Amino acid sequence: MAEGYARQLLGDDFIVASAGIETHGLNPIAVKVMNEDGVDISQQTSTLIDADYFVHSNLIITLCGDARDKCPVIPATIKHLHWDLADPAQAQGTEQEVLAKFREIRDDIKQRVLALSI
């Protein structure tokens, strides 16, 4: 979701990529709630992060505790932001409750990405 908003809202001054300590397919609920806000993430992919990933990076944003704790050491020369967000894929409850959690996280991410564009 963060990549989708970053691509849509930050413009050509940013090169945006997603990576993780593990690779997973797209979550269909994430695709659905992003489509609700006019952002198509259905073709996005994520790569496995390693130390070489940082070579061309100016800013790294980690999104949950696992990423912050398990991410390879980010060089001190690279700006690092940690957005301590709950993983919506771990949400439990009824379909509506799970959708609500995804929407809550989606909206939080959007506001944080918008703040980067200022």
C-alpha positions as CSV (number, residue, x, y, z in Angstrom):
1,M,0.0,0.0,0.0
2,A,2.9,2.4,0.8
3,E,4.4,1.8,-2.6
4,G,1.1,2.5,-4.3
5,Y,0.6,5.8,-2.6
6,A,4.3,6.8,-3.0
7,R,4.1,6.2,-6.7
8,Q,0.8,8.1,-7.0
9,L,1.5,11.0,-4.6
10,L,5.3,11.7,-4.6
11,G,5.9,12.4,-8.3
12,D,9.0,12.0,-10.4
13,D,11.4,13.2,-7.7
14,F,11.2,9.8,-6.1
15,I,12.1,6.4,-7.3
16,V,9.9,4.0,-5.3
17,A,10.5,0.3,-4.7
18,S,9.2,-2.2,-2.2
19,A,11.4,-4.8,-0.5
20,G,11.1,-6.9,2.5
21,I,12.8,-9.4,4.8
22,E,10.5,-12.0,3.3
23,T,8.6,-11.9,0.0
24,H,4.9,-12.6,-0.1
25,G,2.3,-12.3,-2.9
26,L,-0.1,-9.4,-2.9
27,N,-2.8,-9.5,-0.3
28,P,-6.1,-9.4,-2.2
29,I,-7.7,-7.3,0.6
30,A,-4.9,-4.7,0.2
31,V,-5.6,-4.6,-3.5
32,K,-9.3,-4.2,-2.8
33,V,-9.0,-1.3,-0.3
34,M,-6.4,0.5,-2.5
35,N,-8.8,0.2,-5.5
36,E,-11.4,1.8,-3.3
37,D,-9.2,4.9,-3.1
38,G,-8.3,4.8,-6.8
39,V,-4.9,3.2,-6.6
40,D,-4.1,0.0,-8.5
41,I,-1.5,-2.1,-6.8
42,S,-2.4,-5.3,-8.5
43,Q,0.8,-5.5,-10.5
44,Q,3.2,-4.5,-7.7
45,T,6.0,-6.8,-6.7
46,S,8.4,-6.8,-3.8
47,T,12.0,-7.9,-3.7
48,L,14.0,-9.5,-1.0
49,I,16.1,-6.9,0.8
50,D,19.8,-7.3,1.4
51,A,22.7,-5.0,2.1
52,D,23.2,-4.2,-1.6
53,Y,19.7,-2.8,-1.7
54,F,20.8,0.3,0.2
55,V,23.5,1.3,-2.3
56,H,21.2,3.6,-4.3
57,S,18.8,4.6,-1.5
58,N,18.4,8.0,0.1
59,L,15.5,7.1,2.3
60,I,14.3,3.8,3.7
61,I,11.0,3.5,5.4
62,T,10.2,0.4,7.5
63,L,6.6,-0.3,8.2
64,C,6.3,-2.7,11.1
65,G,8.3,-4.0,14.0
66,D,9.6,-7.1,12.2
67,A,11.1,-4.9,9.5
68,R,12.7,-2.6,11.9
69,D,14.1,-5.4,14.0
70,K,15.2,-7.8,11.3
71,C,16.1,-5.5,8.5
72,P,19.8,-5.6,7.5
73,V,21.7,-2.8,9.1
74,I,20.8,0.5,7.4
75,P,23.9,2.6,6.8
76,A,24.0,5.8,8.9
77,T,24.3,7.8,5.7
78,I,20.8,6.9,4.7
79,K,17.8,8.6,6.2
80,H,15.6,6.0,7.9
81,L,12.0,6.4,9.0
82,H,10.1,3.8,10.9
83,W,6.3,3.8,10.7
84,D,5.2,1.6,13.5
85,L,2.1,0.2,11.8
86,A,0.1,-2.9,12.6
87,D,0.3,-5.5,9.9
88,P,-3.3,-5.6,8.5
89,A,-2.7,-9.1,7.2
90,Q,-2.7,-10.2,10.8
91,A,-6.2,-8.7,11.4
92,Q,-8.8,-11.1,12.8
93,G,-12.5,-10.9,13.0
94,T,-15.4,-10.7,10.7
95,E,-14.9,-9.8,7.0
96,Q,-16.0,-6.3,7.8
97,E,-13.7,-6.0,10.8
98,V,-10.7,-7.1,8.7
99,L,-11.7,-4.7,5.9
100,A,-11.9,-1.9,8.5
101,K,-8.4,-2.6,9.8
102,F,-7.0,-2.6,6.2
103,R,-8.8,0.7,5.6
104,E,-7.4,2.2,8.8
105,I,-3.8,1.2,7.9
106,R,-4.3,2.4,4.3
107,D,-5.5,5.8,5.4
108,D,-2.6,6.1,7.9
109,I,-0.1,5.2,5.2
110,K,-1.7,7.8,2.8
111,Q,-1.3,10.6,5.3
112,R,2.3,9.7,6.1
113,V,3.2,9.6,2.4
114,L,1.4,12.9,1.8
115,A,3.6,14.4,4.6
116,L,6.7,13.3,2.7
117,S,5.6,15.3,-0.4
118,I,5.5,18.6,1.5
